[in-house]
């Protein structure tokens, strides 16, 4: 027996075919060959720091290193990648396939990607924080490179030649000197070989990429546009019932009494488990009728309204604020300042408004639970389900079909728990699909925020002092990259009136809006061009580059053709991405129309330029809604605008002419792009409105 510290907890047997240690596995936790069949399996082991992060993310446990992803090359040459990430519309499936194809030297159409099935993929904390590109892609590239080298060793052994004389391309290994070649399947046939790899394997430099870095089409795009693709809401199981859940009369209401008999008399199964009440019936319509027949009484309590939100946020801060960053002396900074400004900025609660509302199908078989649901956290969902029903996690399987968007709103798994409760009571599979009103009311919202800014500046535009207070919305991207010698930045925790949680870009949208709007106010106060003011106080080369690229493409500095026209810009950073947007607006009789938006974006080496452009433009459009008109209205513990006819999201008529400039930094690691591009459009529009009208708007939504 050989021992490798990378394989602690796993029984291994030395396999002598390769010069470096390669192992046949007998896994106590998971039999990979039982899942995949014969061939070559490469397990990508996380470095210790990443493994610790994962264990902490699932509540501790286990020592040693863990598997981040694994690749199987079968006896026909087909390649399957297994990753714990979820596809929620960001096109991670194609990106990961490109990473494998690049390093393995296999045709991309030979690669299948298995995501988000807790019975088949390694543990993953979830798909959030723009972490798939910077965290998962390097692991998968490493695994692909290791698989390629293992296959080269197989060919060298087969032909008894020096491995340095072999070439790999298009899923084949060739020996040019003899004219021989073999496909991957020919070399892995009859084998059961497993290889564990950590870091240290040489990867293809981005400058030499052939598959990564190119506009590969979305792998399952045809199925999506033709309707063949199945989302969670499309799943159907034999004998399946449809579930509906009784919702409280208002937020914080508690159930005083309930009579289930009227619902049961309709032929439905009715369930009460503490505060949970639901029904299951043979059709969705029958379930709705049964739900309507329930007779419930609720105990309610007084609730605040959206009209008093920001006053409440400011007054509710009883705790000592957290000092996020401090440097220099505020007294010295403001004493030296020739221009001092102060402003208060606000951002409303907004909804994620995914195209696909929460949906789940649950099925119990012999004490084991299988759930099909759209979630960004498959393993988190498994843990929540196991805790809820008092079973061990090995008795719960969560399968995540490609999901109809999440935007940070599908970390929790309410629909899955609801479906599982009803399925357990009914003894049959149950599907629960939230209505649009339920999605708008009972999901969580992007945190509202109030932001106070005070600044001190010289008349030549040199920034000296910066005091920044964020109430409630969060600390993402709260520190400026501008050179300001005296800074004090605080975050104030507040008890939120509404349920709140992750949203695309988190608090970076509110923080960037306040910062970039205030900078525009400073520029006006010192009579300096807003772009020039930023560049004067900015040494960070990456943020400078996107400002300059967006301004050049936009034609910044050109004269206005009419009074109703306005130009504005904004920029920032988040999670390794740097962005700047220039906007042109037209304001006519109080109506704001965004005519044009030019966005420059940089996130290191670009993996797929077409899909990155889609991400950027999708984020800009989504940010347009939060900038102009999205806001949750509530009163008396109830949402007042819980449907698309009342909650305004961007429509085709709202879409400006969009231009995107991608800065491809092949000298830098790839970062995520799902969040950063959303943050600059709001201040750009607000600043353009001021340019057109002379009216400064400091609250989101702007109109």
Secondary structure, 3 states (H helix, E strand, C coil): CCCCHHHCCCEEEEECCCCCCEEEEECCCCCHHHHHCCEEEEEEECCHHHHHHHHHHCCCCCCCCCEEEEEEECCCCCEEEEECCCCCCCCHHHHHHHHHHHHHCCCHHHEEEEECECCCCCCCCCCCCCHHHHHHHHHHHHHHHHHHHHHHHHHHHHHCCCHHHCEEECCEEEECCCCEEEEHHHHHCCCEEEEEECCCCCCCCHHHCCCCCCCCCCCCHHHHHHCCCCCHHHCCCCCCEEEEECCCCCCCCEEEEEECHHHHCCCCEEEEECCEEEEEECCHHHHHHHHHHCEEEEECCCCCCHHHHHHHHHHCCCCCCEEEEEECCHHHHHHHCCEEEEEEEEECCECCCCCCCCEEEEEEECCEEEEEECCCCHHHHHHHHHHHHCCCHHHEEEECCCCCCCCCCCCCCHHHHHHHHHHHHHCCCEEEECCHHHHHHHCCEECCEEEEEEEEECCCCCEEEEEEEEECCCCCCCCCCCCCCEEEEEEECCCCCCCEECCCCCCHHHHHHHHHHHHHHHHHHCCCCHHHHHHHCCCCHHHHHHHHHHHHHHCCCCCCCCCCEEEEEEEEEECCEEEEEEEEEEEECCEEEEEEEEEEEECCCCCCHHHHHHHHHHHHHHHHHHHHCCCCCEECCEECCCCCCCCCCCCHHHCCEEEEEEECCCCCCCCCCCCHHHCCHHHHHHHHHHHHHCCCCCEECCC
